[in-house]
Structures are given as structure tokens and as C-alpha cells.
């Protein structure tokens, strides 16, 4: 059992942790959920049939636990959009060579995108996270979400369309600057 845990941890931990974090946006809750993912993986590994990859199977478990968390939260109180703590986000934003000004602008853009992502449906949000942040293929995303590839494509298209519309609204309000204005 320890060997199974170690293998799953080494192979999938960062991806599962990031997925859960992007969904719940809280380190403590993320750690609790990821721990529950490992518990369920270990308890049910003997029933894993291999119909999908282990990674897809583990993400599916993570997805269900995240939904359970949201259901419990909804019962406790009405879920509200939370702001993103930039300090928490910096460890998930890929590092690249930038000037300090560019780094600040990039962080602001990422924070805004995550805030706007909260205005998408849960399925649209999951598709964007799995496809563009976690870099899963269409097929893997479909398997994780238990959808068809066609459904994933539709959700992806609608999410991108909605995010573009929300970004345009922010620009119109003066909430964000385009590249021309920043110079």
C-alpha cells in the first residue's frame, strides 16, 4: 500500500493538487481534498479496471471529491465568488524571464482570468482548467469529466467565448488595460 501511495504521489501529486487548487482556491481545503483523493485511490485501487489511464481515473476521483466539497459548502452557505490570493497563485504560475513590471502585469492578468473563470459554469471552468492549465487532451478531459469529446469541445468553445466577452466588458469598464495602453 505504501508503494502504491508513493508511486501515485510521485507521478500525479502536482497535477492533482493544481487541479483541486484551481477549483477551490484555498490551500488548506486543497490539501484536505488531495488527502481524500489518495485515501480513495488506495482503498479502491483493487477495483480499478484499466478502462482509462490511472491518471484519468485519479482525476475523476478528485473531480467527484471536489463536487462533494461544493455540495457540502452549498448546504452550509450560499457559495460566493472568492478573490484569489496572489501569493497562493504564484507557485502555480510558470516562471519565465520577465521584467518586474511585466511580472506584476502578468499576475494581475492571471488573477483577473481566474475571477472571470468563476463566472463560467462549473463544467466550463473544469474544461478550461483541465485543457489549458493542466494540458489534458480532449479525450482525457472527456474521460475525467465523464463526457463525450464533442461535449468537451462545446463546453470549451462556450467558455472561451464567455471569457472573451467578460474580458471585453472589463476593458470597457476600464478594469484592464490592453497592450497598447500599457506602453
PyMOL commands that set and color helices and strands:
alter all, ss='L'
color gray80, all
select helices_A, chain A and resi 2-24+27-47+54-76+86-89+100-117+122-133+138-145+149-173+179-182
alter helices_A, ss='H'
color red, helices_A
deselect
rebuild
show_as cartoon
